[in-house]
């Protein structure tokens, strides 16, 4: 009597294929979610980094402009007038950063530097900085404006030699052609973060 022939099964059953497919689907879904979360996190981080860099740039330019403002008394020209209001100010500064004063021996050489007018103000809840060469011809009032930061509020005050603060400069005739002894500005960003600046122009330090 012949023994029964054993038939060896080749391949996979339908059930095994379905189980394998299900496992592969779960692994693929988990991998997709992980990659998607990584992309989202990177996008958010990049946006936050960009906002932080823009905020730091705006605050650096604000403080730098106020610190290196010059007066008509320093230069002996009428164009260097500092004019400030509660939500805006206009000043003149050297195009290149420099700390100088009439009491410095070589101040006459420094005066030959290019000058520029700088204006800070609010428009549509945006903090803006505009620049204009102070003694150039052909530019007219063609200010080069740059939007720097979305803000909630921007308020400045100006302290005179007697230590009295006012929301405008000049506040009286004797202050014409002079710089404030210090400028205080409070900037509240769109996120509600308050940043206070108390800047003394170099001319008042030297």
Secondary structure, 3 states (H helix, E strand, C coil): CCCCCCCCCCCCCHHHHHHHHHHHHHHHHHHHHHHHHHHHHHHHHHHHHHHHHHHHHHHHHHHHHHHCEECHHHHCCHHHCCEECCCEEEEEEECCCCCCCCCCCCHHHHHCCCEEEEEEEEECCEEEEEEEECCCCCCCCCCEEEEEEEEEEEEEEEECCCCCEECCECCCHHHCCCCCCEEEEEEEECCCCEEEEEECCHHHHC
